[in-house]
Structures are given as structure tokens and as C-alpha cells.
Amino acid sequence: MPRTAGQPALPLTTDDGAPVVVRRSARRRRTVAAFWEDGNAVVAIPAHFTKAQESEWVRRMLDKLKRQGERGAHGAGRRRPASDTALAAHAAELSSKYLGGRSIPTSVRWVSNQKSRWGSATPADGTIRLSDKLQPMPQWVIDYVLLHELAHLLVAGHNAAFWRLLEAYPETQRAKAFLEGVAFATSRGLGPDEEGAGAPAAGWDADAD
């Protein structure tokens, strides 16, 4: 329904009702990015943008996110499993959805002492541990690592049978590439993106077209 004069502006949402957060950054000069963060569609723009530029780029980037299907494909509408209890419950959901419920860990928890790996599993006792360095990353990356460790409770090594277990998850290759990129940047002392927690799902140079 159109807004009449004097009425306050309604909160901006995506077509499927997710809140939209516009994040201005003085460190951005030309680039615009959009990504999902804790169920919000975040559009990051340069601080110097006018309201008209903001409106135009928010529209364009939301269209870009919609075309990529980020929210539906990667479960960005739900809150991330921050606690061990929530992580274990989420692991059960992933096992049921992608592994036929066959992988049943005895415990799943976040840990801070894994310096050289994103996750680990011990088939002998059914435990899974995820590095807390994953927590700021996109949910579809966390899901891949969790599924990877769930699969290790069924197949210990990285043989063909193991990778077949992950074929049903649509973001396996993308998540592997993402983590390889993070490892590459970290090994060379490169800092994180200026926007922090959410890695951009869609990016654009505002002067490119």
C-alpha cells in the first residue's frame, strides 16, 4: 500500500519479508556489496552516497540477491547456531536432510583450540568439533564444514565414498573454494573484509555500469 504524506516510512524488507539493513562505510569509495547476515539482507554502500544513490543501489543489490537465491538456498533466514546445543540440533537437521539421518554424533561443539583446521570428527566416540573461527562466516560455509564432519562419522577417509556423501549438498564446491580463499589470505597476513562478519554474497563496483 502506498504511503501518504505524513506517514512514517515503513521498514524496508525483501520480497519474502526479510529485514533489509543499509550499512554505510566511510572506508568504501566505489564498491557496493550485499550479503545475508543473521536473517537480514545487508547492503553495504559508500558513506558519501546520496539518498537517491542509496535507493537505487539497494534496489539493484536486492534484485541481485534474489536472483542468486541466497536466502532460500542457504538458510540465511534462521539464526546461526551460536551455542553448542543449537549446533547439535542443527547437525541433526543436516544429517536428516543430506545424509538420511545416518550420521548421529554423540556431541557437537564449538572449540577455540583448533588452529589449523576448520573442524574435526572422532568416529570412535562420535564427537564433532568446529572451530569458532567459522562463526562469522556465511551459514552455507558453516553447514558445509558441519556436514563434512558428519560424513566423517560414516566414512573416515577422503575417498570416493566420502565425497559421494556430500554430493547432495549444493554448496560443497563453493564452500571449499571459500575456505581455500580464507586460508590463502590468512597465510599472507591479509585482513578480513572491512564489513566484518558477513562475506559478500553479491558485490558490485558502483562506477562500473
N, C-alpha and C positions, 0 to 999 in steps of 0.2 A: 504494500500500500504506500503511495507517495506521501512524503512528509509535507505538511502545510507549514506556512510561516509561523514562527514562534515555537514550534515543537522541537524538543531536543533531538539531536542526531541519534539514531539507533546504533547499537554496537554492530560493527562490521562482522559479517560471518561469511563462510564459504557457502556454496550451493547446498551442501549437505549439513549445514548448521554448525560447523567447527568455528570457534572464535578466530579472528584474524588480528594479529599483533603487528603493528608497523614499528620497526626499530630503526631509529636514525643514528648514524655513526659519523662522528667528525673525521674518523680515520678513512672512511670511504670517500673517494673522489669521483669515480665514474661508474663503478660496478654496482649492480643490484643483484640480490640473491633472495631465494625463497626456500624454506625448508619447514619440516614438521618438528615441533618441539613440545612434548608433553600434551599432545592433543590440540595444540594451537598451530595455525598456519602463520608462520613468521615471515614477514617481508622486510629485508634489511636494505635500507636506502642511504645515500649520502645525506648528511645533515643539511646541506645547502639547498636541497630540493625545495621548490615551491609547493604549495598545496595542490596546484594543478598537476605538477610533475608527479607528486606522490600518488594522487588519484589514478593517473594514467598507468604508472608502473605497478601499483598494487593490482589493478585490473589485469594487466598483462601477465604478471607473475602468478596470480591465482589461476589464470587460464592455463599457464604452463604446468603448474602443479596438478591441475585437474586432468590434463592430457596424459600426464605421467602416471596418474592413478596412485599417487604415493599413499594417501590415507587408507584406501581400501586394501591395497596390496601389502602394506607393511604394518598395519595395525597401529598407525600413529594416533588414532583417536583414543587409545587407552593409556592410562597412566603407567609409567615404567615400573617394573618390579624392583623397588628400592630395597626392601627388606629380604632377608633370607626366606621367610615364609612365603612372601609374594613370588620370589624367584622360583621356589619349589613348585608352587601352584602353576606358574607359567610353564615350567618344564613339563609338567603333567599334560597341560593343554597341547604343547608342541608335540610331545610323544604320541598323544592320541591322534592328532591331525596328520602328522607326517610319517610316523613310524608304527602306526596301527596299535599304539599303546603298549608295544612290546618292551620298550626301554623304561624300566621302573627304578629310578635311583633311590637309595636309602636316605640321602641328604644332598641338598644343593645349596651352596652358599657363596657369597662374595668374600674374597680374600684380598689382602693388601700386600702379601709377600711374594707374589708371582711377578718376577721382574722380566723374565724372558719368554713368557707365553701368555696367551690370552685366556686359556682355560686348560683344565686337566681333569681326567677321569681315572678312577681306580676300579676296574671291573671286579676285582676280588672282593671289595666291600661295597660296591655300588655308589661310591661318593663322587660328586662333581663339584669342582671349584672354578669360579670365574674371577678373573682379575677385576678389581674395582676400577681399573683404568678404562674399562669398557663403558662404565656408567654414563659418561657424557655423549657417547656415540649414538648414531641413529638406532632405533629399535630393531630394524631389519638386520643390522650387523650383530647386535646382541643375540637376536634369535638364531642367527647362523652359528655363532660360537656355541650357544647352548645346545642346538641340535647336533653339532659336531661332537660334543662330549656325550650327549645321549646316545649317538650312534656308536661311540667307542665302548659303551657298556654292552653292545651286541657284537661288535667286531673290534678287536684290539688294535689291529694294524691299519695302515692306509692302503689296503689293497683294493681291487676292483669291487669286491663285495661291499666294502665300507663306503665307497663313493656312490654306489648304487642306492644306498640308503638315503643319501642326501639329494638324489635327483628330483624328488617331489617338491623340494623347497625351491621356489622360483628365483630366489636371490642369492643362491650359493656362489655363483661365479662373480657376481657384483660385489658381494661382501668380501670374498677372498681378495679381490683387487683393491677394495677399500683398505683392508688391513695391511696389505702389502705396501700401499702408498703411505699409510701412517708409519709403518716400520721404517720405510726408506727415509721419510722426512725426519723422524726421531733420530736415526743413526747419523744424520748430518746436522743435528742441532737446530733444525728449523722449528719455529714456534707454531702453535696452533692458529687456526683462522681467527681473525680479530673478533668474530662474533661468538666464539667460545663453543658452548655445548653442542649446538646443532650443526652438523655438517650440511652444507647446502645441498638440497636435492635439485635445485634449479638455479642457474646463475646466468647473468647477462651483463654485457657492457652497455651502460646507458647511452653511450655515444656511438654504438656500433651500427644502429639502424634507425 
